[in-house]
């Protein structure tokens, strides 16, 4: 479980982590995400750290992210930035923050994609003991997928977890987009989930939001994972997400499937898993994602 230090101000965090004489000498804004603001902080002596900031009442975003990064780091199989601390600063109208190791990245290592595939496969086989409060699937705390809450209640069966903690809440929140016939189709779809999905051979820690934008090149030249939405589930749900928005090179998939062969029928299940992310985008960004959601429902 996350053991990240919590602070009541950014100044106290900097002093506690790096010494009383350390100050922020330069702050540079970093472009990228649409949920948090991001900054490069240069400290006394030239050390750089990475800071995310959001409204003070959104501290839970960073507590969840810290828990996810700590869980990934705990597998010792793939790189991810070290969590330095989290906290809030200022009174009413202040902000919350997350401090991370600054990863400047290097050029890709020689076998970058094959190595990434092997690292991810090993992360998916790492022990998950202690990561779920009750049951085998879920996580010990709820977290976020984008800016929407992700329910991680513990379940003994993967299919039940995915239906009740992933798809059903998204369908409920998207109800305004569906007519009477759509709702009947959705009901049949959810009722027959056992015919579409399979139970995994073993529970796996998942990144949970594994697309190209959440993979960076670490200081070792290898793939590192950022911005997780972790939970324990079926490894192929992570693999499916990598294929949703552009995908990775064929080298990655060949190497992953060699290291961790997928169960027969994955190609059909891939759409079921990705329906979760498409529904989440529908709920966050609007009806531009509706045709693809309806297309998947019509094929099942």
Legacy VTK file of the C-alpha trace (Angstrom):
# vtk DataFile Version 3.0
C-alpha trace
ASCII
DATASET POLYDATA
POINTS 300 float
0.000 0.000 0.000
1.098 3.584 -0.645
3.438 5.053 1.962
3.934 8.452 0.297
4.699 11.364 2.596
1.947 13.980 2.932
2.649 17.656 3.486
0.662 20.758 4.418
2.570 23.091 2.067
4.896 22.897 -0.904
7.595 24.689 1.052
7.464 22.176 3.894
7.630 19.350 1.352
10.747 20.781 -0.303
12.465 21.411 3.038
11.585 18.003 4.462
12.635 16.102 1.343
15.772 18.021 0.389
16.892 20.042 3.406
16.023 23.360 5.055
18.385 25.291 2.795
16.726 24.054 -0.403
14.460 26.426 -2.298
12.655 26.429 -5.629
14.825 28.514 -7.934
12.836 28.106 -11.147
9.372 26.898 -12.120
8.629 25.859 -15.684
5.221 24.842 -16.971
5.044 21.549 -18.904
2.313 21.029 -21.486
0.474 17.746 -21.802
-2.444 16.457 -19.754
-5.931 17.984 -19.708
-6.722 17.194 -16.059
-3.780 18.517 -14.017
-1.274 21.310 -14.424
2.335 20.111 -14.666
5.584 21.847 -13.745
9.325 21.278 -13.735
10.770 22.614 -10.486
14.485 23.421 -10.392
15.819 23.413 -6.836
18.889 24.834 -5.156
21.910 23.033 -6.586
20.212 22.295 -9.899
18.151 19.242 -8.971
14.887 18.968 -10.932
11.628 17.431 -9.764
8.230 17.077 -11.425
5.067 18.511 -9.879
1.419 18.020 -10.753
-1.120 20.450 -9.332
-4.891 20.607 -9.137
-7.602 22.223 -7.030
-7.149 21.654 -3.314
-10.305 19.544 -3.113
-8.866 17.156 -5.707
-6.081 15.829 -3.497
-7.673 12.392 -3.880
-6.496 12.385 -7.540
-2.915 12.445 -6.345
-3.388 10.033 -3.465
-4.769 7.521 -5.969
-1.976 8.155 -8.461
0.673 7.739 -5.769
-0.894 4.425 -4.739
-0.818 3.235 -8.346
2.784 4.271 -8.963
3.844 2.608 -5.708
2.077 -0.614 -6.729
3.833 -0.676 -10.111
7.200 0.096 -8.496
6.552 -2.681 -5.985
6.644 -5.308 -8.731
10.282 -4.338 -9.467
9.677 -5.306 -13.097
9.271 -1.994 -14.937
10.308 1.609 -14.417
8.015 4.295 -13.070
8.821 7.676 -11.480
9.439 7.585 -7.730
6.784 9.276 -5.628
8.369 11.948 -3.429
5.284 13.287 -1.690
1.793 14.694 -1.938
0.038 17.529 -0.180
-1.894 20.769 -0.247
-0.849 24.408 -0.135
-2.793 27.521 0.802
-6.155 28.016 2.407
-9.417 28.336 0.548
-8.618 28.470 -3.135
-5.282 26.725 -2.619
-4.040 23.725 -4.538
-3.089 20.088 -4.135
0.176 18.706 -5.493
2.056 15.535 -6.309
5.871 15.561 -6.389
7.635 12.966 -8.528
11.106 12.095 -9.684
11.867 14.083 -12.838
12.414 11.750 -15.785
14.045 13.551 -18.697
14.326 10.415 -20.813
16.937 9.297 -23.277
16.805 7.790 -26.723
15.274 4.314 -26.925
17.458 1.384 -25.980
18.359 -1.003 -28.793
15.530 -3.476 -28.122
13.117 -0.976 -26.618
9.819 -2.524 -27.735
10.808 -6.132 -27.111
12.143 -5.200 -23.674
8.983 -3.226 -22.870
6.848 -6.227 -23.804
8.889 -8.499 -21.551
8.779 -6.033 -18.655
5.014 -5.651 -18.964
4.512 -9.411 -19.169
6.572 -9.859 -15.996
4.619 -7.095 -14.229
1.443 -8.941 -15.182
2.815 -12.100 -13.549
4.030 -10.390 -10.368
2.330 -11.365 -7.076
-0.761 -9.307 -6.215
-0.978 -10.280 -2.552
-2.102 -7.333 -0.445
-3.300 -5.211 -3.357
-7.001 -6.103 -3.000
-8.841 -5.589 0.285
-11.210 -8.560 -0.154
-11.157 -10.967 -3.062
-8.738 -11.421 -5.979
-9.747 -8.611 -8.361
-9.983 -4.878 -7.726
-7.644 -2.730 -5.629
-7.385 -1.617 -2.024
-8.727 1.849 -2.899
-10.815 3.435 -5.616
-8.966 5.622 -8.101
-9.571 7.481 -11.363
-9.710 6.740 -15.073
-9.084 10.161 -16.550
-11.031 12.478 -14.267
-13.786 9.947 -13.527
-13.830 7.770 -10.442
-12.975 4.111 -10.978
-14.564 1.625 -8.587
-12.197 -1.075 -7.299
-14.351 -3.095 -4.919
-12.888 -6.552 -4.340
-14.335 -9.540 -6.247
-13.453 -13.225 -6.379
-14.360 -13.509 -10.080
-12.921 -11.331 -12.814
-15.998 -11.380 -15.039
-18.257 -10.165 -12.240
-15.788 -7.420 -11.372
-15.512 -6.210 -14.946
-19.276 -6.205 -15.472
-20.236 -4.546 -12.171
-17.295 -2.234 -11.478
-16.340 -1.281 -15.021
-19.131 -1.520 -17.596
-22.296 -1.056 -15.557
-21.300 2.309 -13.991
-20.255 3.655 -17.383
-23.484 2.540 -19.057
-25.501 4.095 -16.227
-23.734 7.439 -16.595
-24.174 7.348 -20.378
-27.884 6.476 -20.212
-28.942 9.715 -21.947
-27.209 8.584 -25.139
-29.255 5.385 -25.539
-32.811 4.793 -26.698
-35.165 1.973 -25.666
-33.741 -0.533 -28.156
-30.168 0.359 -27.158
-31.022 -0.279 -23.515
-32.410 -3.714 -24.332
-29.235 -4.540 -26.264
-27.099 -3.329 -23.362
-29.081 -5.477 -20.920
-28.584 -8.589 -23.060
-24.903 -7.745 -23.449
-24.340 -7.490 -19.699
-26.399 -10.608 -18.994
-24.220 -12.669 -21.352
-20.821 -11.432 -20.181
-19.872 -14.946 -19.057
-20.137 -16.079 -22.671
-17.789 -13.349 -23.918
-15.046 -13.119 -21.295
-12.911 -15.759 -19.581
-11.403 -15.955 -16.129
-7.640 -15.310 -16.180
-5.084 -17.971 -15.421
-3.843 -15.700 -12.618
-4.679 -12.193 -11.336
-2.453 -9.439 -12.738
-1.614 -5.915 -11.649
-2.765 -3.712 -14.526
-1.652 -0.216 -15.432
-5.294 0.362 -16.323
-4.880 3.189 -18.864
-2.125 1.811 -21.046
-1.934 3.877 -24.219
1.134 5.435 -25.852
0.766 8.732 -23.986
1.289 6.960 -20.659
4.580 5.341 -21.660
7.764 7.412 -21.547
11.437 6.667 -22.049
13.197 6.429 -18.715
16.714 7.385 -17.717
17.783 3.830 -18.592
16.517 4.185 -22.175
13.710 1.691 -21.511
9.941 2.102 -21.260
8.575 3.581 -18.026
4.906 3.795 -17.037
3.181 6.987 -15.885
-0.380 8.148 -15.059
-1.728 4.770 -13.913
-5.303 3.752 -13.157
-4.206 0.503 -11.541
-6.206 -2.459 -10.385
-5.844 -6.243 -10.307
-7.561 -7.925 -13.242
-6.983 -9.865 -16.462
-3.688 -9.001 -18.172
-5.347 -8.928 -21.585
-7.374 -5.855 -20.536
-4.093 -3.910 -20.497
-3.042 -5.462 -23.789
-6.379 -4.510 -25.361
-6.021 -0.878 -24.259
-2.660 -0.618 -26.035
-4.463 -1.340 -29.314
-7.286 1.188 -28.904
-5.652 4.507 -29.796
-3.058 3.758 -32.462
-1.298 0.824 -30.889
2.357 -0.080 -30.502
4.652 -1.552 -33.182
4.193 -5.233 -34.144
7.509 -6.014 -32.414
5.856 -5.246 -29.082
2.894 -7.583 -29.601
5.020 -10.418 -30.972
7.340 -10.200 -27.975
4.505 -9.902 -25.440
2.628 -12.912 -26.776
5.851 -14.919 -26.796
6.525 -14.019 -23.158
2.891 -14.422 -22.069
0.714 -16.302 -24.570
-2.860 -15.006 -24.641
-5.849 -17.284 -24.206
-7.771 -18.254 -27.366
-10.438 -15.758 -28.451
-8.584 -12.653 -27.287
-9.429 -10.691 -30.453
-13.167 -10.819 -29.633
-12.642 -10.019 -25.951
-10.447 -7.049 -26.863
-13.510 -5.087 -27.998
-15.347 -5.844 -24.747
-12.429 -4.534 -22.700
-12.045 -1.441 -24.851
-15.742 -0.708 -24.605
-14.989 0.419 -21.049
-12.557 3.087 -22.254
-14.811 4.184 -25.096
-17.714 4.593 -22.674
-15.456 6.554 -20.348
-14.521 8.865 -23.224
-18.194 9.153 -24.146
-18.959 10.251 -20.598
-16.046 12.700 -20.479
-15.997 14.163 -23.989
-19.382 13.560 -25.560
-21.158 11.772 -28.368
-18.249 11.606 -30.822
-17.503 8.221 -29.196
-21.088 6.949 -29.438
-20.860 5.350 -32.929
-17.939 3.150 -31.898
-19.707 2.142 -28.674
-22.826 1.153 -30.641
-20.716 -0.644 -33.237
-19.165 -2.907 -30.587
-22.550 -3.601 -29.000
-23.919 -4.530 -32.407
-21.143 -7.042 -33.031
-21.517 -8.923 -29.779
LINES 1 301
300 0 1 2 3 4 5 6 7 8 9 10 11 12 13 14 15 16 17 18 19 20 21 22 23 24 25 26 27 28 29 30 31 32 33 34 35 36 37 38 39 40 41 42 43 44 45 46 47 48 49 50 51 52 53 54 55 56 57 58 59 60 61 62 63 64 65 66 67 68 69 70 71 72 73 74 75 76 77 78 79 80 81 82 83 84 85 86 87 88 89 90 91 92 93 94 95 96 97 98 99 100 101 102 103 104 105 106 107 108 109 110 111 112 113 114 115 116 117 118 119 120 121 122 123 124 125 126 127 128 129 130 131 132 133 134 135 136 137 138 139 140 141 142 143 144 145 146 147 148 149 150 151 152 153 154 155 156 157 158 159 160 161 162 163 164 165 166 167 168 169 170 171 172 173 174 175 176 177 178 179 180 181 182 183 184 185 186 187 188 189 190 191 192 193 194 195 196 197 198 199 200 201 202 203 204 205 206 207 208 209 210 211 212 213 214 215 216 217 218 219 220 221 222 223 224 225 226 227 228 229 230 231 232 233 234 235 236 237 238 239 240 241 242 243 244 245 246 247 248 249 250 251 252 253 254 255 256 257 258 259 260 261 262 263 264 265 266 267 268 269 270 271 272 273 274 275 276 277 278 279 280 281 282 283 284 285 286 287 288 289 290 291 292 293 294 295 296 297 298 299
